[in-house]
């Protein structure tokens, strides 16, 4: 049985997961440089080893209240589909779960008004349920930091 590992993190008491192979690093919170005319959930950019990484408040992208930085707040730096970095602000990191495809169930269809395109599936884990997300469905990194904006803030 083939398994894939997922890094889980918490947002507003719910546990979400992303493939561990997409995770570059987990960092403590540090201030970001704001970018004018960016979406509300785009908090800015962070320079990491000479590379500017867009930082997104995942709570706001999910339509929740903005993140309140606390002792457990972290930034998970991920690779998007084009292997470009993207940092997401989360309330805390939880576990690494090995899951087989058989353990991952499709998301339930609740209503047409709810966009479930970002949900890859749901898996049962010891702490409850893990919502696996498709980052590509939530963000287009090239649109977060458009080339014509880069020159104005670098």
SVG drawing of the C-alpha trace seen along z (x, -y; Angstrom):
<svg xmlns="http://www.w3.org/2000/svg" viewBox="-27 -52 47 54">
<polyline fill="none" stroke="black" stroke-width="0.4" points="0.0,0.0 1.5,-3.3 1.4,-6.1 2.1,-9.8 3.0,-11.9 1.1,-15.1 2.2,-17.9 -0.8,-19.0 -1.5,-22.4 -4.2,-24.1 -6.5,-27.0 -9.3,-28.0 -9.5,-24.5 -9.6,-22.7 -6.7,-20.5 -5.5,-20.8 -2.8,-19.0 -0.4,-19.5 1.9,-17.0 5.2,-17.0 7.2,-17.0 5.7,-20.4 7.0,-21.9 10.3,-23.8 10.5,-24.8 8.5,-25.8 9.5,-29.2 8.5,-31.2 6.7,-34.5 8.7,-37.4 7.4,-40.8 6.8,-41.0 7.1,-43.8 3.7,-44.9 2.9,-45.1 0.5,-47.9 -2.6,-46.9 -2.5,-43.2 -5.4,-41.1 -6.3,-41.4 -5.1,-37.9 -1.7,-38.7 0.3,-40.0 3.4,-40.9 6.7,-39.3 9.5,-37.9 13.1,-37.7 14.4,-34.1 17.9,-33.4 17.8,-36.1 14.4,-35.1 11.2,-37.1 8.4,-34.8 4.8,-35.9 3.2,-35.4 -0.5,-34.7 -2.8,-34.7 -4.6,-31.4 -7.3,-32.3 -8.3,-35.3 -8.1,-33.2 -10.6,-30.8 -12.9,-33.8 -12.1,-33.8 -10.8,-36.5 -7.2,-37.5 -4.4,-35.6 -3.5,-36.9 0.2,-36.3 0.9,-34.3 3.5,-31.9 2.5,-29.0 1.9,-31.1 4.2,-29.9 4.8,-30.4 5.0,-27.2 7.0,-27.9 5.7,-25.6 6.4,-25.0 3.5,-25.7 2.8,-23.7 5.6,-25.5 8.0,-25.0 7.7,-28.7 7.7,-29.5 4.6,-30.5 4.4,-31.2 1.2,-30.5 0.5,-31.9 -1.1,-29.2 -2.1,-29.0 0.3,-26.1 1.8,-23.0 0.5,-19.7 1.7,-16.3 3.0,-14.4 0.6,-11.7 1.3,-8.9 -1.9,-8.3 -2.8,-5.9 -5.1,-6.8 -7.7,-4.5 -7.7,-6.6 -8.4,-9.8 -12.1,-10.3 -13.6,-12.8 -15.0,-16.0 -18.8,-15.9 -20.9,-18.0 -22.7,-20.4 -24.1,-23.0 -23.3,-24.7 -22.5,-28.0 -19.5,-26.6 -16.3,-26.3 -14.7,-23.0 -12.1,-23.1 -9.3,-23.7 -10.2,-20.5 -8.3,-17.4 -10.0,-15.1 -10.6,-14.3 -8.9,-11.7 -9.7,-10.3 -6.8,-10.7 -6.4,-10.0 -7.2,-13.6 -10.3,-13.7 -10.4,-14.7 -7.7,-16.1 -8.8,-18.3 -6.2,-17.9 -5.9,-21.1 -4.9,-21.8 -2.9,-25.0 -3.0,-25.5 -6.7,-25.9 -6.4,-28.6 -3.6,-30.7 -1.9,-31.7 1.5,-32.7 2.3,-34.6 -0.7,-36.8 0.2,-37.4 3.5,-39.1 2.9,-40.4 6.1,-41.3 5.1,-44.9 4.7,-45.3 8.1,-43.6 10.1,-46.6 8.2,-49.1 9.0,-47.4 12.4,-45.7"/>
</svg>
